[in-house]
Amino acid sequence: MNRPSTPSSRPPPARDEDQELRLREREWQNRVGHALLDKPFEDEGSAFVFQRQFERVERAIGVPLPGPLVEVGAGRGQFLGHLRRTRVGRGRLLVGVDVSVAVRALPARGAAPVRADGEALPFRDESVAVVVYNGSLHHVVDYRKAVAEAFRVLRPGGRLVVFEPSSTVFNRVVHRVLDPIVFRAKVEYESPVDRFRKHAFSEAEVVEEILRFSASVVRERSDFLAYPVTGCYAGSALARFPRLMKGLVDAERAFEESAVLGPLSRLFSWRFLAVADKPFSRDAAFGDTVRALTDILVCPRCRGPLEKPRVKEGFYCPKCRVVYRVEHGVPVLIVEEAERPM
């Protein structure tokens, strides 16, 4: 007679490939990745280049709606610390989300830390004004799900800003050439997701996914000269020279503004920016209106307060026990046309 196996003798359950990669990514970020996040700011030259990137993302955010701003993959909060000193972030709740222990540094930079994954954001529907991915979306195993999550938590009219590295044949070739030259020492700068999924991450697919949730996307490309010379996040022997980096940034700007050389610079760019606003639905627009009206409307029969309505049910008076319907977005507060709820 066969005896049932005990829990200790059973083989461990097979892990899904994506889940295994998530676990490896989280372990790498806790062990290596979070420490690399300070590297670009250790040298004045590379710090200058990354500061210019921060300003580019800040401009893309524009003048946001009231409400929290969430950076997913915030790391140690350098970008949120930058925003705290600007009109975009001043007086606003800034939230940094990251899977790693790096978020422990956020309170010192004026941001609220949350350890979570971009594929499962722990925020209510339509509760956030801005979601930013500044170089972190390509570290998410299922970046399509992360885009969907960003639009779920965004308020109607809220903005998604994605600033990510471009993965092209040109960039990969340059990496192979530059890495041995610019890096000061051998650095494990590629995470597990970088190594195994980088070829699956592309600007075209990210934009296509965003278009599923947004009416339009504003796009631009940049950083074809100074950024790769900094060694990106791994450090570079050339990153110590601020005058060199400023000269390269000035050259980039001249190229970008040139009618002839601009398209060429964008062709070889190392970063892409995609900006999209969550569309207003009819129900969402109505919801904002009636929430404001609820503060001032009363029942025309008893002058009592009306309860906050549901979109399809209209305004309810608990004293008269009637519902005042909404017709084509217009509240109908006429006593004779009030209805008894079913």
C-alpha positions in Angstrom: 0.0 0.0 0.0 1.4 3.4 -1.0 1.7 5.9 1.8 0.9 9.5 1.1 4.0 11.7 0.9 4.7 14.1 3.7 5.0 17.8 3.0 8.8 17.6 3.5 9.1 14.8 0.9 7.1 16.5 -1.8 8.9 18.3 -4.6 8.7 22.1 -4.5 6.0 23.5 -6.8 7.3 24.6 -10.2 7.7 28.3 -10.5 6.4 30.3 -13.4 9.2 31.7 -15.5 8.0 35.3 -15.1 7.7 34.8 -11.3 11.2 33.4 -11.1 12.5 36.4 -13.0 10.6 38.8 -10.7 12.2 37.2 -7.7 15.7 37.3 -9.2 15.2 41.0 -10.2 14.1 41.9 -6.6 17.1 40.1 -5.1 19.5 41.8 -7.5 17.9 45.3 -6.8 18.3 44.7 -3.1 21.9 43.4 -3.4 23.4 45.5 -6.2 20.9 47.8 -8.0 20.0 50.2 -5.2 23.7 51.0 -4.6 24.3 51.8 -8.3 21.6 54.5 -8.2 24.0 57.0 -6.5 26.8 56.4 -9.0 25.8 59.0 -11.6 25.8 61.7 -8.9 29.2 60.9 -7.5 31.0 62.8 -10.3 30.1 66.3 -11.3 30.1 65.6 -15.0 27.6 62.7 -15.0 25.5 64.5 -12.3 25.2 67.4 -14.8 23.9 65.0 -17.5 21.4 63.3 -15.2 20.2 66.7 -13.9 19.4 67.7 -17.5 17.4 64.5 -17.9 15.4 65.3 -14.7 14.6 68.7 -16.2 13.4 67.1 -19.4 11.0 64.8 -17.5 9.9 67.7 -15.3 8.9 69.7 -18.4 7.0 66.7 -19.7 5.0 66.5 -16.5 3.9 70.1 -17.2 1.2 71.6 -14.9 -0.5 68.5 -13.4 -3.9 68.1 -11.9 -4.2 68.3 -8.1 -3.3 65.0 -6.5 -0.4 62.7 -5.7 2.5 62.2 -8.1 3.8 58.7 -8.1 7.2 57.6 -9.5 7.3 53.9 -10.1 10.9 52.6 -9.8 11.9 55.6 -7.8 14.9 54.0 -6.3 16.6 56.3 -3.8 14.5 59.2 -4.8 16.9 61.5 -6.7 14.3 62.5 -9.2 11.6 63.0 -6.5 14.1 65.1 -4.5 14.5 67.2 -7.6 10.8 67.7 -8.1 10.4 68.7 -4.4 12.3 71.8 -5.2 10.2 72.7 -8.3 6.7 74.1 -8.8 5.6 70.6 -9.9 6.3 69.0 -6.6 6.2 71.8 -4.1 3.2 71.2 -1.7 2.2 68.0 -3.4 2.3 64.4 -2.1 5.2 62.7 -3.8 5.2 58.9 -3.6 8.1 56.7 -4.6 7.4 53.1 -5.4 10.1 50.5 -5.8 10.6 46.8 -5.2 13.9 47.3 -3.4 15.1 48.6 -0.1 16.2 51.7 -1.9 13.0 53.4 -0.9 14.2 53.7 2.7 16.1 56.9 1.4 12.9 58.6 0.2 11.7 60.3 3.4 15.0 62.3 3.6 14.1 63.6 0.1 10.6 64.6 1.1 8.8 61.7 -0.6 6.6 58.9 0.8 8.1 55.4 0.3 6.1 52.3 -0.8 7.7 48.9 -1.6 5.6 47.5 -4.4 5.7 46.2 -8.0 4.6 48.3 -11.0 2.6 45.3 -12.2 0.3 45.6 -9.1 0.2 49.1 -7.8 -1.3 49.4 -4.3 -3.4 52.5 -5.1 -7.2 53.0 -5.6 -8.7 53.5 -9.0 -8.4 57.1 -10.3 -6.6 58.3 -7.2 -3.3 59.7 -8.7 -2.6 62.8 -10.8 0.7 61.7 -12.4 2.6 58.5 -12.8 6.3 58.6 -13.9 8.6 55.9 -15.1 12.0 57.4 -15.3 14.2 54.6 -16.6 12.4 51.8 -14.7 9.7 50.5 -16.9 12.2 48.2 -18.7 12.9 46.6 -15.4 9.3 45.4 -15.0 8.8 41.8 -16.2 5.4 42.5 -17.7 5.6 46.2 -18.8 2.3 46.0 -20.6 0.6 45.1 -17.3 2.5 48.0 -15.7 1.1 50.5 -18.3 -2.4 49.2 -17.6 -1.9 49.6 -13.9 -0.7 53.2 -14.4 -3.8 54.1 -16.3 -6.0 52.4 -13.7 -4.7 54.5 -10.9 -4.6 57.8 -12.9 -7.4 60.2 -12.6 -9.2 61.2 -15.8 -6.9 63.9 -17.2 -4.0 62.6 -15.3 -0.6 62.1 -17.0 1.7 59.2 -17.6 5.3 60.1 -18.4 7.7 57.4 -19.6 11.4 58.2 -20.1 13.3 55.0 -21.0 16.4 53.7 -22.7 16.1 52.7 -26.3 17.1 49.2 -27.1 18.5 49.3 -30.7 21.1 47.4 -32.7 23.2 50.6 -32.7 23.0 51.1 -28.9 24.0 47.5 -28.3 27.0 47.7 -30.6 28.1 51.0 -28.9 27.7 49.4 -25.5 30.1 46.6 -26.5 32.6 49.1 -27.7 32.3 51.7 -24.9 31.9 49.4 -21.9 35.6 48.4 -21.7 36.7 52.0 -22.3 34.5 54.1 -20.1 33.8 51.9 -17.1 36.3 52.4 -14.3 35.9 48.8 -13.2 33.9 45.7 -14.0 30.4 46.5 -12.7 27.3 44.3 -12.7 25.2 47.0 -14.1 22.6 44.8 -15.9 19.8 43.4 -13.8 18.2 40.0 -14.6 15.4 41.6 -16.5 17.9 43.6 -18.5 19.8 40.5 -19.5 16.9 38.3 -20.3 14.2 40.7 -21.6 15.9 43.8 -23.0 15.3 42.7 -26.6 11.5 42.4 -25.9 11.4 46.0 -24.7 10.9 48.5 -27.5 9.7 52.1 -27.8 7.1 51.0 -30.5 5.6 48.4 -28.3 5.4 50.7 -25.2 3.7 53.4 -27.3 1.3 50.9 -28.8 0.4 49.7 -25.3 -0.1 53.3 -24.1 -2.4 54.0 -27.1 -4.8 51.3 -25.9 -5.6 53.6 -23.0 -5.0 57.1 -24.3 -6.2 59.1 -27.3 -2.7 60.2 -28.2 0.9 60.1 -27.2 3.5 62.8 -27.5 7.0 61.4 -28.3 10.5 62.6 -28.5 14.0 61.1 -28.5 17.2 62.4 -26.9 20.5 61.7 -25.3 22.6 60.4 -28.2 26.0 61.9 -27.1 26.6 62.8 -23.4 24.5 60.1 -21.7 26.4 57.0 -23.2 29.8 58.6 -22.4 28.8 58.8 -18.7 28.7 55.0 -18.6 25.0 55.3 -17.7 24.5 53.9 -14.3 27.8 52.0 -14.1 30.1 55.0 -13.8 32.7 56.2 -16.3 36.3 57.5 -16.2 35.0 60.5 -18.3 32.2 61.3 -15.9 34.6 63.4 -13.7 34.9 66.1 -16.3 31.9 68.6 -16.1 33.2 70.8 -18.8 33.4 67.9 -21.2 29.8 66.8 -20.3 28.5 70.4 -20.6 30.1 70.7 -24.0 28.5 67.4 -25.2 25.1 68.5 -23.9 25.4 71.8 -25.7 26.4 69.9 -28.9 23.3 67.7 -28.5 21.0 70.7 -28.2 22.5 72.2 -31.3 22.0 68.9 -33.2 18.4 68.6 -31.9 17.5 72.1 -33.0 19.0 71.7 -36.5 16.6 71.0 -39.3 19.2 68.9 -41.0 20.9 67.2 -38.1 17.9 66.8 -35.8 16.5 63.7 -37.5 19.9 62.1 -37.5 20.4 62.8 -33.7 17.0 61.2 -33.0 17.9 58.2 -35.1 20.9 57.4 -32.8 19.3 58.5 -29.5 19.7 56.4 -26.4 16.5 57.5 -24.6 12.8 58.0 -25.6 10.1 60.0 -23.9 6.4 59.2 -24.2 3.7 61.4 -22.6 0.0 60.6 -22.5 -3.0 61.9 -20.6 -5.8 59.6 -19.5 -9.0 60.6 -21.4 -12.0 61.9 -19.7 -15.0 59.5 -20.0 -18.5 60.8 -20.0 -19.2 59.2 -16.6 -16.0 60.6 -15.1 -16.8 64.1 -16.3 -20.3 63.8 -14.9 -18.9 62.4 -11.6 -16.7 65.4 -11.1 -19.6 67.8 -11.8 -22.1 66.1 -9.5 -19.6 65.8 -6.6 -19.3 69.6 -6.8 -23.1 70.1 -7.1 -23.8 67.8 -4.1 -22.2 70.4 -1.8 -24.9 73.0 -2.7 -28.0 71.2 -4.0 -31.0 70.4 -1.7 -34.3 68.6 -2.3 -36.7 71.1 -3.7 -39.6 69.6 -1.7 -38.1 69.4 1.9 -35.0 71.5 1.5 -33.0 68.6 3.0 -29.6 67.5 1.8 -29.2 65.1 -1.1 -27.0 62.1 -0.8 -24.0 61.7 -3.1 -25.4 60.2 -6.2 -24.4 57.2 -8.2 -23.9 58.0 -11.9 -26.9 56.2 -13.2 -29.2 56.7 -10.2 -29.2 60.5 -9.8 -29.7 62.4 -6.5 -31.4 60.7 -3.6 -33.3 62.5 -0.9 -33.4 60.2 2.2 -36.2 62.2 3.9 -38.6 62.2 1.0 -37.3 58.8 -0.2 -37.2 59.9 -3.8 -34.6 60.0 -6.6 -34.1 63.0 -8.8 -32.8 61.6 -12.1 -30.1 62.9 -14.3 -30.9 63.4 -17.9 -28.2 63.9 -20.5 -25.9 65.0 -17.7 -28.4 67.5 -16.3 -29.9 67.0 -12.8 -33.7 67.2 -13.0 -34.8 68.6 -9.6 -38.5 69.1 -10.2 -40.8 67.8 -7.5 -43.4 66.3 -9.8 -40.8 64.4 -11.7 -39.1 62.8 -8.7 -39.2 59.0 -8.8 -39.5 56.4 -6.1 -36.5 54.0 -6.0 -37.2 50.5 -6.9 
